[in-house]
Each structure stands twice: as structure tokens, then as C-alpha cells.
Amino acid sequence: GGGIRREVPPGLTPAVISRDDVLSACEEVAASSRPGRIREHMERTGMLDDGWECWPVPDGVGGDGGEDRSGNGLRRRLLDGLPGDFIVSSSDPLTDELITACALRFLPDEALEDLAGGGDGEGGPDRPPPPLLLGRDVLSDYYLGSLVLGSVLGAVRARLSSYAAGGPDGRGGTAAW
């Protein structure tokens, strides 16, 4: 084939980003002016008139053990079903797990309940909901995709800055994470 072949340069290793760091990046995006700027762009360009949607960013998920302000805790329980760390590599920078973690922060409660298979996530707050993975098709929604990609970019930037600062053990980017 005559296509472009992307190869990983020697020595380039994947980054491991914790779920907490991803959620922190999502919180930064949610608290920023980005959702409003995206909405303004959609209004200005007629996207909302053409059927595209945007919605108020839901209240946060809460930090470590923090309260899930989404009602019955469904958002937190779905996040808890995802891995504690995400691997970001040049060959697969946007895994379904990473996209899902970010999208869960921004989806409206009603959409989240529909995706989880019912209003209470099959069994209410005492039972875990079924696993939920969202793919790259989420990115085709302009509003949600912009919020998700902004969050991923923020998490990757934070990880890169920790490498540049020498990492948690002071040995630079070669330390085990």
C-alpha cells in the first residue's frame, strides 16, 4: 500500500495516566470557560439551529471517596468500573476506557442513565451497574467531543510536565510509574 506508515521512534514509551489525574483534568475543563466558549461557537455558526446539542455541564463526580452529585451515585459507580490507570501511546492514544472516563464527567444524567441500562443502573446504589465503554464515536458529537478531547489534552500535558520536572522520584522520565 501507498499509505503513510507511522512508526514509534526508538525509546518512545507509552505514558501511564491515573484515573484521578484524568478526572482532575475533566474538572479543570468543566470549571473553565471552555463549555461556554464551545456553546457560543455553536450558536454563532448555527450548529444549534442545525440540530446539534449542548447542555449544562453536570455537577462533578467528587474526589477520592467524594460525593457523586449526580443523584444516585451512578456516575461514580461507572467510573469505579474503569481501570485505575490509562495507557496513552502513539499507536493508541484514545482508548475506549480513557474516552469513557472523560465522557462520564460531561454526559447529562439522563443520557448516563439511558446508557447504563435504566434509571438506576440496574439495581440502584447498592449494586454495581453493568460495565460501560464508549468508543471514539463519542468524539463525533461536537460539544461532548470537544470537552473530552480538551480533558485528554489537559491530562497528557500534566503528565508531560511531571516527566519534565523529574517525576515523583526525581530520576526523570525513565522512572517506573
Salt bridges, closest charged atoms under 4 A:
GLU7 OE2 - ARG5 NE 3.34
ASP21 OD2 - ARG159 NH2 3.94
GLU27 OE2 - ARG105 NE 2.65
ASP80 OD1 - ARG76 NH1 3.47
ASP92 OD1 - ARG136 NH2 2.92
ASP109 OD1 - ARG75 NH2 2.35
ASP169 OD2 - ARG171 NE 2.74
